[in-house]
Amino acid sequence: MGKDSKTFDHEQIRILAEILADTGLTEIEVEQDGLKIRVAREVTVSYAPAPQHIVASPAPAAAAPAPEAPAAAAPAGNAAGTVKSPMVGTAYFSPSPGSAPFVQLGSQVKAGQTIMIIEAMKTMNQIPAPHAGTVKQILVSNGEPVEFDQPLMIIE
């Protein structure tokens, strides 16, 4: 491919890099006369689900009214007592399926008490209450993917 059969010139490498950019591929490998070159680019993928702010209700049959959810969502991220996710993962309200949740709307919690679990890379991470108080809002759903620093609940 180059001037010498055992070397690639910089222009040919640039062409391969342009092919990566134009096609959306992440890697190209070319071999000619026993000389192999691989051009790869790092791709970061981020998952940002649409924000869903749900006010949990202690009664399983009663759903939170839709008009209240947007009104509650606006101040939730910056409200005093907001507990934010320390990691990316999946939020769970109970230690195992079918068992009682760690906390519910209106629950009294103590500082350090487990309020939920976030599963990240097959590891269950207990999320402690940062301070004592009452659970005023639960801003995520059970089994919902959460992002780093995403508001999870409000404890006042």
BELFENWO-V768745 format. One line per field, one symbol per residue. phi: phi as a letter, one per 30 degrees, with the letter a starting at -180 (. if undefined). burial: 1 if it has 16 or more other ideal C-beta (glycine too) atoms within 10 Angstrom, else 0. A space follows every 50 residues. Layout:
phi = ???
burial = ???
This chain:
phi = .cdcdcbccddddddddddeddcidcabbbbahiccbbcbbdbccbcbdd dbccddcddddccddeddeddddededcddidccddadlcdbcbdaeidd ddbbejddbceiddcabcdbhicdcdcdddadlcdcbccbcdiddbceid dcaccc
burial = 11000001000100010001000000010000000010100000000000 00111100000001000010011001000011111011101110000000 11101010100000111110000000101000101111110000110001 111110
